[in-house]
Amino acid sequence: MTLPTVAVTAGLGIALAQGALAASFAVSGQQFKVSAKSLSGEGFAQYGSVDVNARQELVPVAVTAIREAKLHSLCQSVVTSLPIVGDISLNLTAGDKTPVEASNLFVDATQLGGNAEFKNIEIGRDASTLDKGPADAQGMQDLFGQQADSVTISDLRQTAWATNAGTFKLSGLEMNISKGKKECF
């Protein structure tokens, strides 16, 4: 039973080494949560990929890429458990009055929820041929991908390993660190 898993892991490792998979940085050992009242974006693409942590372990993700995005009432949280101290929460909020703006936004997620509407969506497109999202928003050949001219998601909730953006403008940014477990959702 482990043979197929080893073969897939080896294949992903080779693809990563050859540049077929993006690895812009080693992801931490912690996922974080993001919520927003709404997200609207132009140029949407989504496909499977793999992140790598500092131990060189492969982490499967779904990459959501948006060329231009606006988020209202953004919340980001991560909880760290420390010996003796217990849980420590880092919470970041922004975009309550003026929306958060991002260009060439890439989110490597393991969970995404909300109410979504897509314009001119293409589902099942080869991930290597995606062309509606940011310029680098393409996955491996023969793998599943989808794309749309635009996306709107209300009550966004996602769990992610990494976020990259060409620009990320956080209006009304506030960051708080507190004891205990205080997550966005």
Disulfide bonds with the S-S distance in Angstrom:
Cys75-Cys184 2.02
